[in-house]
């Protein structure tokens, strides 16, 4: 049996390193690896400081169930096992990607006066977008996922953990992007929430639902025919692990 040991708060001193290697990483990185057979991949990490007020990032029990999970992507499983047992960091996840991949890894701006937050965020995003110019597929990984574009959001302290629709659309312009979203207490349930964001994106998109340990969704925006088929194949391979292609009821 694996001797998993969670890192202490003192060890988890980098940006969002406490998430590295959890089951969410396994699912999302396996999805990106499935979709990235052709072209250059870019990742916008949306790095936010570690928080200690909840147990997020501790969903590593899947590593104990080696026979049940490893076959889905053996190379990735082994990497994440090493990450959790070793120096748990976002940087360690870069090995899951092709060596020619691009990473926008500047931490999101936080701790600024409310009057400066919107401009700082715009400048940060412009720099990140510029780093991903040559990518054919982009993955955006905010902690909490999609939010609207209301001006007041940019002044909120939690905005660093979110991606507004405008940024999602900009990342998807002229290429495919995969946007992470952590499902919320949406009125009508999570399927209705996913339908709502698919409409709000205003671009061709499909969604993957993953509900192992916690509920998360991945919006695959501007997919071509091959990306759609690869997404379907991914969901079929992972269907016994609470992963499915979202069946829209309102689009």
matplotlib code that plots the C-alpha trace (Angstrom):
import matplotlib.pyplot as plt

x = [0.0, 1.2, 2.5, 0.9, 1.8, 0.2, 2.5, 2.4, 1.3, 4.9, 5.9, 2.9, 4.4, 4.2, 1.3, -1.6, 0.8, -1.6, -3.8, -1.0, -1.6, -5.1, -7.8, -8.9, -5.4, -5.5, -8.7, -7.9, -4.4, -5.5, -8.1, -5.6, -3.1, -5.9, -6.8, -3.2, -2.0, -1.5, -0.3, 1.3, -0.3, -0.4, -1.5, -2.7, -2.4, -4.2, -1.9, -3.4, -1.8, -2.3, -5.2, -5.6, -9.2, -10.5, -9.4, -9.1, -6.3, -6.6, -8.5, -5.6, -7.3, -7.4, -3.6, -4.4, -6.6, -3.8, -5.6, -8.7, -7.2, -3.6, -4.6, -6.4, -3.1, -0.2, 2.5, 0.5, -0.6, 3.0, 4.0, 1.2, 2.0, 5.6, 4.3, 2.1, 4.8, 7.6, 7.7, 4.0, 4.0, 2.4, 5.9, 6.1, 3.0, 4.8, 6.3, 2.8, 3.0, 5.1, 8.5, 7.4, 4.4, 4.0, 3.1, 1.7, 2.6, 2.7, 0.6, -2.6, -2.4, -3.8, -3.5, -4.0, -6.3, -9.7, -9.1, -6.1, -7.3, -9.1, -6.1, -3.7, -5.8, -6.1, -2.3, -1.7, -4.1, -2.6, 0.9, -0.5, -2.3, 0.8, 2.8, 0.3, 0.1, 1.6, -0.5, -3.1, -4.8, -5.0, -6.0, -7.1, -7.1, -8.7, -9.6, -13.3, -13.9, -16.2, -17.9, -19.6, -17.9, -19.5, -17.1, -17.6, -16.2, -12.8, -12.6, -13.5, -10.7, -11.8, -11.5, -8.0, -9.7, -12.0, -12.0, -14.5, -16.2, -14.2, -10.9, -12.4, -13.4, -10.0, -8.2, -10.5, -10.2, -9.0, -8.3, -9.6, -9.5, -10.4, -11.8, -11.9, -15.0, -15.7, -19.5, -21.3, -24.7, -26.4, -30.2, -31.6, -28.5, -25.2, -26.5, -28.5, -25.4, -23.3, -26.1, -26.1, -22.4, -22.5, -25.1, -23.1, -19.9, -21.6, -19.1, -19.2, -18.5, -19.1, -18.6, -17.2, -18.6, -16.4, -17.9, -15.4, -14.8, -16.2, -18.1, -16.1, -16.7, -14.5, -15.7, -14.1, -14.5, -14.2, -13.5, -13.0, -14.3, -11.3, -11.3, -15.0, -14.3, -11.3, -13.4, -16.1, -13.5, -12.0, -15.4, -16.1, -12.7, -13.4, -17.1, -16.6, -14.9, -17.8, -16.8, -19.3, -20.0, -22.6, -25.9, -27.4, -31.1, -31.5, -29.1]
y = [0.0, 3.5, 5.4, 8.8, 11.7, 15.1, 18.0, 20.3, 24.0, 25.0, 22.9, 24.1, 27.6, 28.0, 29.1, 26.6, 23.7, 22.0, 21.0, 19.4, 15.7, 15.4, 13.6, 16.8, 17.1, 13.5, 14.1, 17.4, 16.6, 13.3, 15.3, 17.8, 15.0, 13.3, 16.5, 17.7, 15.0, 17.7, 21.3, 23.3, 23.4, 26.3, 26.5, 29.5, 28.4, 31.3, 30.8, 31.9, 31.7, 28.6, 28.8, 26.7, 27.2, 24.1, 20.6, 21.3, 19.5, 16.4, 14.3, 11.9, 8.6, 7.5, 6.8, 4.1, 2.4, 1.8, -1.0, 1.0, 4.3, 3.8, 2.1, 5.2, 7.1, 5.1, 7.7, 10.5, 8.4, 7.7, 11.3, 12.5, 9.8, 11.1, 14.6, 13.9, 11.8, 14.3, 18.1, 18.8, 21.8, 23.1, 23.2, 19.4, 19.1, 20.6, 17.2, 15.9, 18.1, 17.9, 19.7, 22.3, 23.4, 27.0, 28.0, 31.3, 31.0, 34.5, 34.6, 36.6, 40.0, 40.1, 42.3, 45.6, 48.5, 48.0, 51.0, 49.2, 45.7, 45.9, 47.5, 45.1, 42.1, 43.4, 43.9, 40.4, 38.8, 40.6, 39.3, 35.7, 35.9, 37.1, 34.1, 31.8, 33.4, 30.5, 27.8, 25.7, 24.5, 26.4, 25.2, 27.7, 26.5, 29.0, 27.7, 28.4, 28.8, 31.0, 34.2, 37.1, 40.3, 42.7, 45.5, 45.0, 41.5, 42.8, 44.7, 41.6, 39.9, 36.5, 37.5, 36.0, 32.5, 33.1, 33.6, 36.0, 35.3, 37.9, 36.1, 32.7, 34.1, 35.8, 32.5, 30.7, 33.2, 31.4, 28.1, 25.6, 26.3, 24.1, 26.1, 24.6, 25.3, 24.2, 23.6, 25.8, 25.8, 26.9, 27.1, 24.2, 22.0, 21.4, 20.4, 23.6, 25.5, 23.9, 24.8, 28.3, 28.8, 27.1, 29.8, 32.6, 31.7, 32.5, 30.3, 26.7, 24.6, 21.2, 20.3, 17.4, 16.6, 15.0, 14.2, 12.0, 13.4, 16.8, 18.3, 20.0, 20.7, 21.4, 23.6, 22.7, 25.9, 26.2, 22.5, 21.1, 17.7, 15.8, 17.5, 16.6, 13.0, 12.9, 14.4, 11.7, 9.0, 10.4, 10.4, 6.8, 5.7, 7.4, 6.7, 4.2, 7.0, 9.5, 11.3, 12.0, 14.2, 16.8, 16.2, 19.6, 20.0, 23.6, 24.3]
z = [0.0, -0.8, 2.2, 1.3, 3.6, 3.1, 3.3, 6.3, 6.0, 6.3, 3.3, 1.3, 0.8, -2.9, -5.1, -4.9, -4.5, -2.1, -5.1, -7.1, -7.7, -6.4, -8.3, -10.1, -11.5, -12.7, -14.6, -16.1, -17.1, -18.6, -20.6, -21.9, -22.8, -24.8, -26.7, -27.3, -29.8, -32.4, -32.0, -29.2, -25.8, -23.4, -19.8, -17.9, -14.3, -12.5, -9.6, -6.3, -2.8, -0.8, 1.7, 4.9, 5.9, 4.1, 3.1, -0.6, -2.4, -0.1, -2.6, -3.2, -2.1, -5.7, -5.4, -3.0, -5.6, -8.1, -10.0, -10.4, -11.6, -13.0, -16.3, -17.4, -18.0, -16.4, -17.1, -15.6, -12.6, -11.7, -12.1, -9.8, -7.3, -7.2, -6.9, -3.9, -2.1, -2.9, -3.4, -4.1, -6.5, -9.7, -11.2, -10.9, -13.1, -16.1, -16.7, -17.7, -20.9, -24.0, -23.7, -26.2, -24.2, -22.9, -19.3, -18.2, -14.5, -13.2, -10.0, -10.2, -8.6, -5.1, -2.0, -3.9, -3.0, -4.6, -7.0, -8.5, -8.8, -12.2, -14.0, -12.4, -13.5, -17.1, -17.3, -15.8, -18.2, -21.2, -20.2, -19.8, -23.2, -24.9, -23.6, -25.1, -28.6, -30.5, -28.8, -30.7, -27.5, -24.2, -20.8, -18.1, -14.5, -12.1, -8.6, -8.8, -12.6, -14.6, -13.5, -15.2, -16.4, -14.1, -13.1, -9.4, -9.6, -10.5, -7.3, -5.2, -3.2, -4.5, -8.2, -8.4, -8.1, -11.0, -14.8, -16.3, -19.6, -21.4, -20.5, -21.4, -24.8, -25.4, -24.6, -27.1, -29.9, -33.1, -31.3, -28.8, -25.1, -22.1, -19.1, -15.7, -13.6, -10.0, -9.8, -7.3, -5.5, -8.7, -8.5, -10.5, -10.0, -11.7, -15.1, -15.3, -14.2, -17.1, -19.6, -18.3, -18.9, -22.3, -23.3, -21.7, -23.5, -26.8, -28.7, -29.9, -26.8, -25.2, -21.5, -19.6, -16.1, -13.5, -10.2, -8.4, -4.9, -5.8, -8.8, -11.5, -15.2, -18.2, -21.0, -24.3, -26.3, -30.1, -30.6, -34.1, -35.2, -34.0, -30.6, -30.2, -31.0, -28.7, -25.9, -26.5, -26.4, -23.2, -21.5, -22.7, -21.3, -17.9, -17.6, -14.7, -12.8, -12.7, -15.9, -18.7, -21.6, -20.6, -22.2, -22.6, -22.0, -23.2, -26.0]

ax = plt.figure().add_subplot(projection="3d")
ax.plot(x, y, z, "-o")
ax.set_aspect("equal")
plt.show()
